[in-house]
């Protein structure tokens, strides 16, 4: 994908970074819930929860580049997959995926309208 095909706009970057920032907090909180309520082993829960949270923050910092949006989309799939540790995350992961997609399309539409 070249940047001409997928243009990263400032509004898209802000909205997507906001989604990933909120998502980082939620996936970090998966660890204690998985350990205490679902009796998942601590190393697995911490690796998944905190690892995914760190990836969210890293990808949020890379959102100036088009490939970061592919990475962000993969993070949405991984967030949904955390539902295997904490079943409520199936629902929350879908919510974050919807927010991610909405952030991309709404920002593109709004900034496309204001350029005219």
ZIWORA-V856879 format. One record per residue. RES is the residue in three letters. BURIAL is + if it has 24 or more other ideal C-beta (glycine too) atoms within 12 Angstrom, else -. Layout:
<<RES	BURIAL> <RES	BURIAL>>
This chain:
<<UNK	-> <UNK	-> <UNK	-> <UNK	-> <UNK	-> <UNK	-> <UNK	-> <UNK	+> <UNK	+> <UNK	-> <UNK	+> <UNK	+> <UNK	+> <UNK	-> <UNK	+> <UNK	+> <UNK	+> <UNK	+> <UNK	+> <UNK	+> <UNK	+> <UNK	+> <UNK	+> <UNK	+> <UNK	-> <UNK	+> <UNK	+> <UNK	+> <UNK	+> <UNK	+> <UNK	+> <UNK	-> <UNK	+> <UNK	+> <UNK	-> <UNK	-> <UNK	-> <UNK	+> <UNK	-> <UNK	+> <UNK	-> <UNK	-> <UNK	-> <UNK	-> <UNK	+> <UNK	+> <UNK	-> <UNK	+> <UNK	+> <UNK	+> <UNK	+> <UNK	+> <UNK	+> <UNK	-> <UNK	+> <UNK	+> <UNK	+> <UNK	-> <UNK	+> <UNK	+> <UNK	-> <UNK	-> <UNK	+> <UNK	-> <UNK	-> <UNK	+> <UNK	-> <UNK	+> <UNK	+> <UNK	-> <UNK	+> <UNK	+> <UNK	+> <UNK	-> <UNK	+> <UNK	+> <UNK	-> <UNK	+> <UNK	+> <UNK	+> <UNK	-> <UNK	+> <UNK	+> <UNK	-> <UNK	+> <UNK	+> <UNK	-> <UNK	-> <UNK	+> <UNK	-> <UNK	-> <UNK	+> <UNK	+> <UNK	-> <UNK	-> <UNK	+> <UNK	+> <UNK	-> <UNK	+> <UNK	+> <UNK	-> <UNK	-> <UNK	+> <UNK	+> <UNK	-> <UNK	-> <UNK	+> <UNK	+> <UNK	-> <UNK	-> <UNK	-> <UNK	-> <UNK	-> <UNK	-> <UNK	-> <UNK	->>
